[in-house]
Amino acid sequence: SSNDSPQQSSSNVSKSIAAGLTSLTSGGMPNYWSSSTPTNGSIYNGNAAAMIPMHKVYEMRGTMLHEMQAHKLALSDLGKAIAINPSRADNYFLRGDCHCKMGNYEQAIADMNTAEEKGFKDLCSLLLSRGAVYRMTGNSNLAAADFQRSLELVDEEDSITRIRVQSFLAFCLIDQEQYEKAYDAILVAQDLNSKLLNVKMIQMSKSKRQGSLMSFMGKLERRISCSSPTTASELVTMKGDTELGVEEDDEDDEDDENDINLNATYDEYITKKKPPMTALESELLYLRRVDFIVLYHIAVSVYMLKQYEKADEMLTACLSSDMRKFLPDDLTLGALQYFAALTCVALPRPNFDRALQLMSNCFKTHWVDLLRNKFLYNYTLAKIHQCHDKRQNHKVALEHFSIAIEIMPENAHCFFRRAWSYKGLGDFKAAGEDFETAKSLRPQDPNFALDYRRISMYQYMVIETEPDLVERFPPLLPVPGMGAKL
C-alpha cells in the first residue's frame, strides 16, 4: 500500500515470505510450486526448475522470525536448519542471540563459541554480543576480554559501535569496582557520543524535513539547564503538560499536530510520531539515549570515588527535565533520587532540604518496593531528620528507624542510631536499651561500646560501616548474574 510506512511495508513483506515458507515446510505448497517433492531433503519448484534444500527454508524463515523478534519460533527453525546442515556459522550466531533474548545465557554462549569456531565472518558483532552475555552471567573478566577484542576490530568510521564497546568496557570496570579506570573509559565514550551527536544535529539542520523532531530536540536543548527532579507520577502516568504543570511555550504550539509532549517517553515518541521517523531521526534519539546512559555511569563512578561535588553535578544533570525523558523505568529514577539525596548530605556544605525533597520523590517510585531498598530508604530518611543542621526532628527520625528495624531487626546500626534520637528527646532509658541492643548484635565491634559518661556532649556518632555509606550505586544496565534492570 502506498500509505504504508517503510517499516510497515518491510514487516508485511517479511510476514508474507515467512507465511510462504511455512506453507512449504507443512507440505501445502502454493499453486506455483510443483506438487512433487524430492526425497533428498529439498523442495522442487517446477516452474523455476530449481532445487531448494530444506535447511535453506528453515534458515530463511528462522532469520526472518529473528528479525521480527519472534525468538522462540526462530529458535525452533534455526535448530532444524543446524540439524540438517551443521556447517553454517551464521545459524549458530542467530540461535545464540535468540537464546540470549530468552535468558538462556549458557546456551547462548555455547552457540556463539561454535559460531566463532566455524568462522563467523562478523567477529566484531559476535564478540560484542558474547561479551554482553558473559557480563549477565557475572563473568566480567571474560566480558571485558571480548569487548577489548571487539574494540580492536571496530571500523574507525563506525562511531556508534565504538561508543557501545567503549561503554561496555567501562561497565565491566564498574562491576569490578575499578571506578577510576571506569571513569576514564566512560569519558572516552562520552566524547565520541557528543561529537557524533553534534554531527547528526548539523545534518538535521541542513535537511529539508526538520518538522516535529527539530521542535522536540530544540525544546530539550533549551531546557538542558533545568535541574528540578522529576517524580514517579510524571514518569509513569504521562498525563500531559497541563496536569503536570508544564507551561506552554506559546499559543502557536497548542494546535500543532507535530508538537511533541515534553513528558512523553522515548517509546511513546516513536509510536505516535507521524510521519514515520527517518534513519537520521532515529539515530538522533538513539544518541540522546546513549548520552543519558553515559552520564548516569559517570555519576556512578564519581559517587563511588567519593567525589561528591562532581557526583552532585552529574546526578542533577541526570534528573534534569532534558535527560529524564530517557530514563528506562522508575526503578532507575528512584535509584538516582536516593543516591542524589545521599550526595546532598555528603557535600562539604550539606543540603538537607534538597535531600528531603529527593527522598520524598524517591518514595513515589517502585524503587522502594524492593525490601532492601525500603530498609535503606527509611534508615537514610531517619538519619537526615536526625542530622538536619537547622531543624532536627527526632520524632520523625524515630518513626523511620523503627520501620527499618522491623525490616532488619538484626541490624545493629538501626538500634545505635535510634538510640541517639531517643537521647535527643530526653528518653535516656530507651536510648540505653537501644545502645545495649546494638552492642549485643555486634559484640566484636568496639564502635558500638560507648562510655555513657562522655556521650552527653555528642548529638550523634557516625560509624563508617553504616549501610547507606557502603551501599553500591547500581549500574544502569543488567546486573551480572541477574539479567534484569538494576
ABEGO torsion letter per residue (X at the ends): XAABBAAAAAAAAAAAAAAAAAAAAAGBBBAABBABBBAAGBBBBAAAGBBBBAAAAAAAAAAAAAAAGBAAAAAAAAAAAAAABAABAAAAAAAAAAAAAAGBAAAAAAAAAAAAAAGBABAAAAAAAAAAAAAAAGBAAAAAAAAAAAAAABBAABAAAAAAAAAAAAAAAAAAGBAAAAAAAAAAAAAAAAAAAAAAAAAAAABABAEAAAAAAAAAAAAAABABBBBAAAAAAGAEAAAAGBBBABAAAAABAABBBAABBAAAAAAABOBBBBAAAAAAAAAAAAAAAAAAAAAAAAAAAGBAAAAAAAAAAAABAAAAAABABAAAAAAAAAAAAAAAAABABBBAAAAAAAAAAAAABAAAABAAAAAAAAAAAAAAAAABAABBBAAAAAAAAAAAAAABAABAAAAAAAAAAAAAAGBAAAAAAAAAAAAAABAABAAABBBAAAAAABABBBBAABAAAABBBBBABBBBGAGBBX
